[in-house]
């Protein structure tokens, strides 16, 4: 009896993609599976036909041979199709294909008895630093507890001279299938714990893990201009992978500590500068701090409390580039405290010279009380 064309069996075009072939196979496998067809022999034949077609067309090499030579490419001793169809279909295998995406992967993991590889985890290190170090940049040493590849066994987990053996429970897959009626659920192999192999003579240093815990001392170059929330990636400095897999990365998370004088907002710095009321009234020149040293700031006469002065280029240069920010100084006029009798007397004399001239010498005060008077007048009118 001649076989039907595999593309016809799956109802797909000859130009169908791998995804389209797999989708068609899942649909038909669900339709014709013996658990659903209640022992119908004709439908069981169709199920085997669908599975055979999928085995050929899902593999790039066998699909290429089939496209060139048809069914003849798999005759002459190759059995009734690719993969050795004979007495019956491997039902557990088809469940791995159909439900693999739902229950965490297909049924062909780790083939050939290879131990399951797993990339090492990424790590995060929180680094607190001063504003000065963040602005200028600095090279620091940090200590990071992590997993590293075991040197005596070179990550194999087995003692020198011995080798791991393929797990006889899962046959190196790392997973086993549990059948419950129509459904098949994949679970981690209880014998090898998902590794696919059993180590009978484990390494004395890592006890078969292939990794050991160690605190690494690393040098981290902090670029100038970093700010809270910035991350620095150190490739390959995370945890060692399992069974020879790649190492994860280390991410250094920057947190800039509060400063006693400055507050930072982007590339600008802010600070409050207290001044005496004499300087505010008459004007003068004062020294203000910057991250680069002292700077002179001219205070014009009649300066009011809260006025902000900008010193250009005295801020921060961002780690992402761009111009240097500014330093913004807000002057706070300080009221004198702990006055002696002579100082009080002089202030009283000064206040007498202001009598009757409030609107001229203290316009804001006069304006405020004029507004208050009008408010109460309006209430009583």
C-alpha positions in Angstrom: 0.0 0.0 0.0 1.5 3.3 -1.1 1.9 6.1 1.5 0.3 9.4 1.3 2.3 12.5 0.8 3.5 13.8 4.2 2.5 17.4 3.4 -1.0 16.1 2.5 -1.2 14.1 5.7 -0.5 17.3 7.8 -2.6 19.5 5.4 0.2 22.0 4.9 1.8 23.5 1.9 5.3 22.3 0.8 6.6 25.8 1.7 5.2 25.6 5.3 7.4 26.9 8.1 8.5 24.8 11.0 6.0 26.5 13.2 3.1 25.8 10.8 4.1 22.1 10.6 4.2 21.8 14.4 0.9 23.6 14.7 -0.8 21.2 12.2 0.8 18.2 13.9 -0.5 19.2 17.4 -4.0 19.7 16.0 -4.2 16.3 14.3 -2.4 14.5 17.1 -5.0 15.7 19.5 -7.8 14.6 17.1 -6.6 11.1 16.5 -4.9 10.2 19.7 -6.0 6.7 21.0 -7.1 8.1 24.4 -9.7 10.1 22.6 -10.7 7.6 19.8 -11.6 4.8 22.2 -9.7 2.0 20.4 -10.8 2.9 16.8 -8.2 1.0 14.7 -8.7 3.2 11.6 -8.1 6.4 13.6 -5.1 4.8 15.3 -3.6 4.2 11.8 -4.2 7.9 11.0 -2.5 8.9 14.3 0.6 6.8 13.4 0.6 8.4 9.9 0.4 11.9 11.3 3.2 11.2 13.8 5.4 9.7 11.0 4.8 12.7 8.8 5.8 15.1 11.6 8.9 13.1 12.4 10.1 13.6 8.8 9.0 17.2 8.2 10.1 18.6 11.5 13.7 17.7 11.0 15.6 19.8 8.5 17.8 17.0 7.2 15.0 14.4 6.7 12.7 17.0 5.2 15.4 17.9 2.7 15.8 14.2 1.8 12.0 13.7 1.5 11.7 16.7 -0.8 14.3 15.3 -3.1 13.5 11.6 -3.1 10.1 11.2 -1.5 9.3 8.0 0.6 12.1 6.2 -1.2 14.7 8.1 0.9 13.6 6.1 4.0 13.2 2.6 2.5 15.7 -0.2 2.2 16.2 -1.1 5.9 15.2 2.2 7.4 11.9 0.8 8.7 8.4 2.1 8.1 9.4 5.8 8.5 11.9 8.0 10.3 12.7 7.2 13.9 11.8 3.5 13.7 8.0 3.1 13.5 7.1 -0.6 13.8 4.8 -2.2 16.3 3.2 1.0 17.6 3.4 4.7 18.2 5.3 6.2 21.1 2.3 7.9 22.7 4.2 9.4 25.6 6.5 11.1 23.1 3.6 12.8 21.3 2.3 14.1 24.6 5.7 15.7 25.2 5.3 17.5 21.8 1.7 18.5 22.2 1.8 19.7 25.8 5.4 20.6 26.2 4.7 24.3 25.8 2.1 24.2 28.6 4.0 22.1 31.1 7.4 23.6 30.8 9.2 22.3 27.8 9.2 19.3 25.4 10.0 15.7 26.1 13.4 15.7 24.5 15.6 17.7 26.9 19.2 17.0 27.3 19.5 14.3 24.7 22.4 11.9 24.5 22.8 11.6 28.3 24.2 15.1 28.6 23.8 16.8 32.0 21.4 19.7 31.9 23.2 23.1 31.6 21.9 26.2 33.4 23.4 29.6 33.1 24.5 31.1 36.4 22.3 33.7 38.0 22.9 37.4 37.8 23.8 39.2 41.0 23.1 42.7 42.3 25.4 44.6 44.6 24.2 47.8 46.3 27.0 50.3 46.5 26.7 53.4 48.7 29.0 56.2 47.9 29.5 59.9 48.7 28.4 62.7 46.4 32.0 63.7 45.9 33.0 60.2 44.7 29.9 59.9 42.5 30.7 63.3 40.8 34.4 62.7 40.3 34.4 59.0 39.7 36.4 56.5 41.6 37.8 52.9 41.5 36.6 50.8 44.5 37.0 47.3 45.7 33.9 45.3 46.7 33.5 41.9 48.2 30.8 39.7 46.6 29.7 36.3 48.0 28.8 34.1 45.0 29.1 30.6 43.5 32.2 29.9 41.5 33.3 26.9 39.4 34.9 24.2 41.5 38.6 24.0 40.5 39.5 20.4 41.5 36.8 18.9 39.3 36.6 21.8 36.8 32.8 22.0 37.3 32.1 18.4 36.5 31.1 17.5 40.1 33.0 14.1 39.8 36.2 13.1 41.4 39.3 13.0 39.1 39.4 9.7 37.3 35.6 9.1 37.5 32.7 10.2 35.3 29.0 10.8 35.8 26.7 8.1 34.5 23.4 8.6 32.6 20.4 8.5 34.9 18.5 5.2 34.3 15.2 6.7 35.4 15.0 9.6 32.9 17.6 8.3 30.5 19.5 11.6 30.6 16.5 13.8 29.9 16.3 15.3 33.4 12.5 15.0 33.4 10.0 12.2 33.5 6.3 12.2 32.4 3.4 11.4 34.6 0.4 10.2 32.7 -3.1 10.9 34.1 -5.7 9.9 31.6 -5.6 12.1 28.6 -3.0 14.5 30.1 0.8 14.0 30.5 2.7 16.3 32.9 6.4 16.6 32.9 8.2 16.6 36.2 11.8 16.9 37.3 13.4 13.4 37.6 13.4 12.4 41.3 16.5 10.3 40.9 18.9 12.8 39.3 17.1 16.0 40.4 16.9 17.2 36.8 20.6 16.8 36.0 20.3 13.8 33.7 23.3 12.1 35.2 24.2 10.4 38.5 27.6 11.0 40.1 28.6 7.9 42.0 32.0 9.3 43.1 31.4 13.0 43.8 34.2 15.6 44.1 35.3 16.1 47.7 35.4 19.9 47.3 31.9 20.6 45.9 30.2 17.3 46.8 29.0 16.8 43.2 27.6 20.3 42.7 30.4 21.5 40.4 30.3 24.9 42.2 31.5 26.2 45.6 30.6 29.3 47.6 33.3 31.9 47.6 33.7 35.6 48.4 35.3 37.4 45.5 37.1 40.7 45.7 36.4 42.8 42.6 37.7 46.1 41.5 34.9 48.4 40.2 35.6 51.5 38.2 32.9 54.0 38.9 32.6 56.6 36.1 32.3 60.3 36.9 28.8 61.6 37.1 26.9 58.5 38.3 23.7 59.1 40.3 21.4 57.1 42.5 19.7 54.3 40.4 22.5 54.0 37.9 23.8 50.4 37.3 27.3 49.2 36.3 27.4 45.8 34.7 30.4 43.5 35.3 30.0 40.8 32.6 30.8 37.2 33.8 31.1 38.2 37.5 27.8 36.6 38.7 27.2 33.0 39.7 28.9 30.2 37.9 26.6 28.1 35.7 25.7 24.5 36.3 27.5 21.7 34.4 29.8 24.0 32.4 27.1 26.6 31.5 27.9 30.3 31.2 28.4 32.6 34.2 25.9 35.2 35.1 26.7 38.9 35.4 27.1 41.3 38.4 25.1 44.5 38.4 26.5 47.2 40.8 23.5 49.4 41.8 24.6 52.9 42.8 23.1 54.8 45.8 24.5 58.2 46.5 24.4 59.1 50.2 22.8 62.4 51.4 25.2 65.3 51.6 25.4 67.8 54.5 25.5 70.9 52.2 24.4 70.0 48.6 21.3 68.4 47.1 21.6 67.1 43.6 18.9 67.2 40.8 20.2 65.8 37.6 23.3 67.8 36.7 22.5 70.8 39.0 23.5 71.2 42.7 21.5 73.2 45.2 22.5 74.6 48.6 21.2 77.1 51.2 23.5 79.9 52.1 22.8 81.9 55.4 23.7 85.6 55.4 23.3 88.4 57.9 20.7 91.0 57.4 23.3 93.7 57.2 24.9 92.0 54.2 21.5 91.5 52.7 20.6 95.2 53.1 23.9 96.8 52.2 25.3 94.1 49.8 28.7 92.5 49.9 30.7 89.5 48.8 30.7 86.1 50.5 32.4 82.8 50.0 30.2 79.8 49.1 31.3 76.1 48.9 31.4 74.1 45.6 32.6 70.6 45.0 35.7 72.1 43.4 36.6 74.4 46.3 35.5 77.9 47.4 33.9 80.5 45.1 33.0 84.1 45.6 29.4 85.3 45.3 28.4 88.9 45.1 25.3 89.8 47.0 23.6 93.0 45.8 22.1 95.5 48.2 18.5 95.0 49.3 18.6 91.2 48.7 15.5 89.4 50.0 15.6 86.1 51.8 15.0 83.1 49.4 16.6 84.8 46.4 18.6 82.2 44.3 21.9 82.9 42.6 23.3 80.7 39.9 27.0 79.8 39.5 27.3 78.4 36.0 29.5 75.3 35.5 29.8 74.5 39.2 27.4 71.6 39.1 27.9 68.0 37.8 28.7 66.5 34.4 26.4 63.7 33.7 27.8 60.2 33.1 25.7 60.2 29.9 27.5 63.3 28.6 26.3 66.8 27.9 27.2 70.2 29.5 28.2 70.6 33.1 25.3 71.7 35.4 25.1 74.7 37.7 25.3 75.4 41.4 22.2 77.3 42.6 22.6 79.1 46.0 19.5 80.2 47.8 20.3 82.9 50.4 18.6 82.7 53.8 18.7 85.9 55.8 19.5 84.9 59.4 17.9 86.8 62.3 20.6 87.6 65.0 20.3 85.7 68.3 21.9 86.0 71.7 22.0 89.9 71.5 23.7 91.9 74.2 22.3 95.2 75.6 24.4 97.4 73.4 23.3 95.5 70.2 19.6 95.7 71.3 20.0 99.4 71.9 21.5 100.0 68.5 18.7 98.0 66.9 16.1 100.1 68.7 17.8 103.2 67.5 17.7 101.8 64.0 14.0 101.0 64.3 13.3 104.6 65.3 14.8 105.8 62.1 12.4 103.6 60.2 9.3 105.0 62.0 6.8 106.5 59.5 8.8 105.2 56.5 7.5 101.7 56.4 6.1 101.9 52.8 9.5 103.1 51.6 11.9 100.9 53.6 9.7 97.8 54.0 7.3 97.8 51.1 6.3 94.1 51.4 5.4 94.6 55.1 3.4 97.7 54.3 1.6 96.0 51.4 0.7 93.0 53.5 -0.9 95.0 56.3 -2.7 97.3 53.9 -4.2 94.1 52.4 -5.2 92.8 55.9 -6.9 96.1 56.7 -8.9 96.1 53.4 -9.9 92.5 54.1 -11.4 93.3 57.5 -13.0 96.5 56.2 -14.7 94.5 53.5 -16.1 92.1 56.1 -17.7 94.8 58.2 -19.0 96.9 55.3 
